[in-house]
């Protein structure tokens, strides 16, 4: 059911299932789910609100129809001010800043900003119909919402140049092979695979999940020694958490843990 807290959204809606600790951010501008300029700022605000919602432990970003998103509204770029355009990457990075796990469920076209916001998520489950692309070179532009930067961290400079400088489309098989996709499934199993991953992630400690995500994001560009040092600090803080005590007790009692996020 659509969450009444999020009304008048431009091209998408939000559903919260408190029983499953899950929120869905659903692109809903068929048939291609083009993402408008105002929509980007609204998406940021929604992710920030869901990050503060204790009833939500996992967020899914998905879309209606055959295509995740063909990209942004090209006309909107010409109408937006330079100041507005300069905020695009900050808005699209909202899933990465969110402390909770975020899953992108991609099928069909995931082009331009559709690809970029998926790259900002923690997990990308793709159907076999998925195609990723950063086609901005065809417009005399470059990706402007973090796409080339995030992609280079995942696949390296050679493959990123191949995708960005040639506006090349990458199919689901190649996305999986190159480490862009977390998992690939038949198209009719995308929802089931997403549901399964949500259920798996909800079973972990919310505190440990938030800590792991922030640690991994913060140490992506760090040296090995600094990353190990930060990991040790995070480990020591979790050592005194209620969730860690519950996890140890559940392990020795041979029962499922009941994590509360404290």
Secondary structure, DSSP 8 states (H G I E B T S, - for coil): -B-TTS-S-SSEEEEEEGGGTEEEEEE--TTTT-B-HHHHHHHHHHHHHHHT-TT-SEEEEEESSS-SB--B-HHHHHHS-HHHHTTHHHHHTHHHHSSSEEEEEE-SEEETHHHHHHHTSSEEEEETT-EEE--GGGGT----SSHHHHHHHHH-HHHHHHHHTTT--EEHHHHHHTTS-SEEE-GGGHHHHHHHHHHHHHTS-HHHHHHHHHHHHHTTTS-HHHHHHHHHHHHHHHHTSHHHHHHHHHHHHTS-------
